[in-house]
Amino acid sequence: MKINTLKEIIQKKENKNEFAIITNLKTGESEIYETGKNLGKDLEKYSDQIKNFYNSKKNGIIEGTEIFVETYVRPIKVIVVGAVHIAQYLVDFAKSLNFEISIIDPRGYFASAERFPDLNIINKWPDEAFKEIETNSKTALIALTHDPKIDDPALQHALNKKFYYIGALGSKKTHTNRCERLKEAGFTDEQINSIHGPIGIKLGGKSAPEIALSIIAQLVSVTYSK
Amino acid sequence: MKNSFDEKILEEANDWIKTNQKVVLATVIQTWGSSPRQVGSRMIVNEKGDFSGSVSGGCVESAVVRECIGIIKDNKAFKKIEFKVSNESAWEVGLACGGEIAVYLEQLN
């Protein structure tokens, strides 16, 4: 691989682009492919096969060829509501995983750049904040304030937009009350039951990093099951 | 859902190059049976044999390092190597897990 290709790959990863590295194992040539891009001379004749393989988002050798494809997908968007202590550990874990975290918290003393350096922090109420973030069924929500004023509007947005993972922190009692409020707001049982509450898998730990670990473990598990 | 959990090996390769090290990139391109690392797993090796990342669960890394040093010495551009099941009674390099892997080595230049 040429160093220029390597540099271009790193740049594309930083920009969160979707692309693939295509390597001709016979010649050692490699290049970057993106939707709409024409392939170079060396790979041109495999163009259709490469496009099909790329669209399947797989990694591997295209059958019957010596072409190796590695696809890079956009990081999964995770919205954390509540710039609380647990969120600080969540951000740490997410760094080594392919999650792109944004934090929403209208409380300025929580959502400060000092507490969350180099992170997208939106210091607004969820209704306003969601106008700034594009969300869809490939987005995840982690609600951590257990304050209905802040969590509920975010949960409603996530349910309406069919987020693939929705988790809400709080005791069983807090969660039961939350479910009742969502029911009153017109959400179906099926929608409400899709919320992971109390959030996280059972690890037994009660400290902030342990809770963060149980949440991130659940998020990874749900990501691969969808 | 597909998620490319990223181990930042390419970024590290770039850092090594910036300090004038010769770097070989090793990538798992094919697996058969139960292999420890998935296709696309990466490792980098420099001319001294320092390495980062992995292509197996520690089973074949030493052999990969040797091959990579060889590539740098012979100034070869690339090479494909395969590892099969090891014979447990012999001190040979192989995959105790019973899997097979193909690893592609390429110099970054």
HADDOCK unambig.tbl for C-alpha pairs under 7 A between the chains (distance, minus, plus):
assign (segid A and resid 1 and name CA) (segid B and resid 106 and name CA) 6.47 0.50 0.50
assign (segid A and resid 1 and name CA) (segid B and resid 107 and name CA) 6.47 0.50 0.50
assign (segid A and resid 1 and name CA) (segid B and resid 108 and name CA) 5.08 0.50 0.50
assign (segid A and resid 1 and name CA) (segid B and resid 109 and name CA) 6.62 0.50 0.50
assign (segid A and resid 2 and name CA) (segid B and resid 108 and name CA) 5.61 0.50 0.50
assign (segid A and resid 2 and name CA) (segid B and resid 109 and name CA) 5.08 0.50 0.50
assign (segid A and resid 3 and name CA) (segid B and resid 108 and name CA) 5.85 0.50 0.50
assign (segid A and resid 3 and name CA) (segid B and resid 109 and name CA) 5.44 0.50 0.50
assign (segid A and resid 10 and name CA) (segid B and resid 11 and name CA) 6.38 0.50 0.50
assign (segid A and resid 28 and name CA) (segid B and resid 78 and name CA) 6.15 0.50 0.50
assign (segid A and resid 59 and name CA) (segid B and resid 39 and name CA) 6.36 0.50 0.50
assign (segid A and resid 59 and name CA) (segid B and resid 40 and name CA) 6.47 0.50 0.50
assign (segid A and resid 60 and name CA) (segid B and resid 29 and name CA) 5.96 0.50 0.50
assign (segid A and resid 60 and name CA) (segid B and resid 30 and name CA) 6.61 0.50 0.50
assign (segid A and resid 60 and name CA) (segid B and resid 39 and name CA) 6.32 0.50 0.50
assign (segid A and resid 61 and name CA) (segid B and resid 29 and name CA) 6.79 0.50 0.50
assign (segid A and resid 68 and name CA) (segid B and resid 29 and name CA) 6.89 0.50 0.50
assign (segid A and resid 70 and name CA) (segid B and resid 40 and name CA) 6.50 0.50 0.50
assign (segid A and resid 72 and name CA) (segid B and resid 4 and name CA) 6.27 0.50 0.50
assign (segid A and resid 73 and name CA) (segid B and resid 3 and name CA) 6.65 0.50 0.50
assign (segid A and resid 73 and name CA) (segid B and resid 4 and name CA) 6.28 0.50 0.50
assign (segid A and resid 97 and name CA) (segid B and resid 5 and name CA) 5.24 0.50 0.50
assign (segid A and resid 97 and name CA) (segid B and resid 6 and name CA) 6.46 0.50 0.50
assign (segid A and resid 98 and name CA) (segid B and resid 3 and name CA) 6.71 0.50 0.50
assign (segid A and resid 98 and name CA) (segid B and resid 4 and name CA) 6.33 0.50 0.50
assign (segid A and resid 98 and name CA) (segid B and resid 5 and name CA) 4.91 0.50 0.50
assign (segid A and resid 98 and name CA) (segid B and resid 6 and name CA) 6.22 0.50 0.50
assign (segid A and resid 223 and name CA) (segid B and resid 1 and name CA) 5.74 0.50 0.50
assign (segid A and resid 224 and name CA) (segid B and resid 1 and name CA) 5.39 0.50 0.50
assign (segid A and resid 226 and name CA) (segid B and resid 1 and name CA) 5.31 0.50 0.50
